[in-house]
Amino acid sequence: MRTRLSIAEQIAIAFFVYLTLAAFVLHLDAHDLCIIMALNTVTLATLIMLRRNRQRAPWLAAAADLFPALLVLVAYRESGLLLTPDPTHHLDNVFIQWDRVLLHNAFVQDVLQAGAPWLQHYLELAYLLCYPLVPLGVAAVHYAPPRSGAGEPAATKGGRAMDSYWAAVLLATLFCYAVYPFFPLTPPRVLVADVPGPHVAPLLRRLNFWLLDHYSVQACIFPSGHVAAVTAVALAVRKHAPRLGALFLFLAASVAVATVYGRYHYAADAVAGALVAVAAYIASNAMKPRAIE
């Protein structure tokens, strides 16, 4: 097989190999170990199949460009199997104290009071945006005018741009999933009911809670995978579509604030997630993206 893997695909494969090895080292039970091995086999086989056949039909090319978004979801669920909760909540208690200093100062309280209820509704909406922003980033990079490059076809430039985009996003997000089993945290919304500012009718908050209750691993990720993902998306989009990237950066900042305000994450999670995204973006730029052909 002469398939040349892109940088993003190599990052994904490295992560799933790491996850498989971690499952053995941490002595997962046979049931969870079988789930991880089966999922990884199917996931990586699909990735290779899409790589080899993307040129056969437009829908296969589109599926290949969007498939890493599914990889992120699989990685999130599998990482949750490695987590062992900390019943003492030692790290939670440290982060809770930091958040109280940040969220219950007079300035933050005044801003939330002045913006109520629309600011609160916007922040809950912003938290929902962490899900569609990744595929929207794919669309933004796909339709961005290709940058000038002597002697290189537009399709090749577009392929390199897509690899560069996914390299940044996967490196940031999968790093968070790789380390979070070693930082067992409970979501602050579960431990403490201390949403700052005036009480506002739930509206979108109920939808956020429903999604988390049904599809999350019921743990708090440090660094925040949500913040890391949307920040890396924004930086990658800005590289290829600067004006649109400014909008993505604003939305990424909104998601980060929303995760802390809504008590979905601690402030430390959000800050660490943003720093991971910046580091991943810089690292991905140092790599040589390959044209996805």
N, C-alpha and C positions, 0 to 999 in steps of 0.2 A: 504494500500500500504506500503510495507516494504522496499522501495527503499532507500538506504543510499546514500546521496549526498556527492560528494567530496568537498574538501575545495574550489576548483575553482568554482564549481557549486554554492556553497553557496554565494560566492562573487558576482557572476553574478546575482543571484536572489535578493540579497540585493540591488544591484545597480538599477535593474529595478523597484523594489518596491519604492526605493527612488525617481526615476525619475517620477513614476506615482504620488506620493504624491506631488512632486515639481510642477508638471503640475497643480494640483488643487490649491496649495498655490499661484502660480503665476498667476492664473486665465487665463489660456490659452483659446482661443476661442473654441467653441464646435467642430469644424472640426479637429483642431490639437489634441485636447484631445481625440477624437475618434480614431485618427490615432495611438496615443501612446498606448492607452488601447488595441486596436486590435493587434498591433504589439507585445506588451508585452505578451498578452495571447497566441498568436501563438508561439512566441519564447520560452516561458517557457514550454509550452506543448510539443514542439519538443524536448527540452532539457531533460525533464523527460522521454519521449518516447525512446529516444536514450539510456538513462541510463538503462532503464529496458530491452531493447532488443539488446544491443550491442553484446551479446554472441551468438545470433542466426545466424549470418552470418559475415564473415570477412569484407564485405563492410560496415556493420552497425558499426562495431568497428572503422573502419577508419573514417567514417562520424562523429562518436562521438568524436574522437580525434581532428578533424578539425573544429567541429561545433563552438567552442569558437571564432575562427577567424571571423565567421559570426556574432557572438554576438557583437564583437568589432565594426563592420560596422554599425549594427543596433543601438548600443549605441551612436555612433558618430552622426548619422543622427537625432536621437531623441533629443539629447542634443542641437543640433542646433535650434530646435523649441523653446527652452527656452530662447534663447539669444535675448536681446534687445540692438541694437547698440548704441554706445555713439557718438552723433553728434559732441561733443566738442573735441573728440580724446585726452582727457587729458592724459591717460596712454600711448597712442601711442607716444605722443610728448616727454614724459620722456624717453621711450625706444629708440626713434630715436636719441636723443642726446647721449645716451650711445653707440649706435652702431656707430655713426660717430667718436667717440673717438677711438673705437676699430678697425674699418675697414679702416679708412683713415690715419692710421699712416704709417710711412715710411717702417717699416719692412714688414707689410702685403702687401703693394703695391709692394715692391721688390720681395716678394715670388710669387705673382700672375703674375708679369711681367716675371720673370724667367721661370715660369712653363707654360706660355701661348703657344699654346692654349690647350695643353693636360690636364693640371691641371683643367681647367674650364670644359672641356668635362667630365673628371672623376667625378667632383663634381656633375654635373647634373645627371650623371649615378647613383651616390651614392644616390641622393635623390629619384630616382626611386626604389632603393632597399628597401626603407622603407615598400613597399607593400609585396614583396615576402619573406622578412626575417622572418616574423612570422610563416608562414607554413613551411619554410625551417628549422626553429628551432624545430618544431614538428618532422620532419623527423630525425633531428640530435639526438634528445632525444630518439626517438623510436628505432633507430638502434644502439645507444650507448651500449657498453657491460654493463650489469647490475652489479652494485657494489655488493661486497660480503656482505652476510648477513646470519647468521647461521639459518638454518631451515626454510627459506623463499623461495618459488618457484620463478624462474626467471620472470614468468608472473606477479606475485604479485609485485616484485621489479620494473618491468617496469611500472605497473600501478601507483605505488607511484611516480615514476619519472615524469610521465606525469601530475599527479595532482600537483606536486611541480612546474613544468614548468608553467602550466597555472595559478596557484595561483599567481606567481610572475608577469606574464605578464598582467593578468586581473586586479590585484590590482593596478599596476602602471598606466595602460592605462585608466581604468574606473575612477580612482581618478581624472585624468586630465579632463575627460569629465564631471565629477560631479561638478567640481568647475569652469570650464571655462565660463559658463553663467554669473558668477559674476565678470569676468574680461573682459569686452567687448573691443576687439581690432580689428583693421583693418590690414590685411596683409601688411607688409611694401612694397611689390612689387606693391601694389595698391596706397599707399599714396606717396611714393617717388621712383623715378627711379634712385637709387644710387648704382647699382651693382659695387663693387670695382674692381680695376684693369683694364687692357686693354679690349676693346670691342672684343668679340669673336663671330664667327658665331653661331647662336642659336642651330641648330641640336636638341639635346635631350631636350633643354629648351622648345621648341615648344610642345613636347609631354607632358612635365610636366604641362605646362600651359593649354593644352587641357584637361587633366585629372582633374585639379583643377577647370576649368571653368564648367565642366559637372557634377562633382561628389562631390565637396566640399560644405560646408555650407557657403562659402564666408566669413569666419571669421578667425581670428588668435587665436589659442588656447594657453592659458597660464595656467599651464606649457604645453610645447609642447607634444602632444600625440604621435607624430612621434618619437621624441627622447626618450621619456619614454618607448615606446613599444620596440624599437630595443635595447635599453640598457638593459632592463629587459630580453629580449630574449637572449642577449649575456651572461649575468651573469648566467642565468639558464642553458644555453647550456654548459658553462664552468664548471658548477658544475658536470655535468654528462659526458661530453666529453671534458676534459681540452684542448687538442691540437686543436680540432675544435673550441672550445670556444674562443681561442686566435684570430682566424680568424674572428669570429663573433664580438668580441670586436673592432677589427680594422674597420670592416664595420660599426658598430654602431657609432664609432667616426667619420667616414667619413660622415655618414648621418647627424650627429649633425653639423659638419662644413658646409656641403652643404646647410642645411636649413638656415644658417645665410648668407653665401656667396650669395646664389641665391635670398635673400630677401623674402624667404618663411616664415621665422620666425625672430623675434628679438633674439639677443644673450641672453637676459634675459629668453626668452621662452625655449631656448635650455638648458641653465644651470639648470633652474628649473626642466625641464623634466628629465634630467640625475639624479638630486638629488632625485626626486620622485622615479625613478626606483631603485636606490640604497636602499632607505628606504623600498620600496615594497619588494625587494629581501630579505632584512634582516628580515622583518616581516614575509614573507612567510616561511623562514627557521625556524622561531620560532613556526610555526604551525605544526601540525602533519598531513602530507598528507596521504590520504587514497588510498588503492589500487583500481584502476578502474577495476572492475570485470564485 
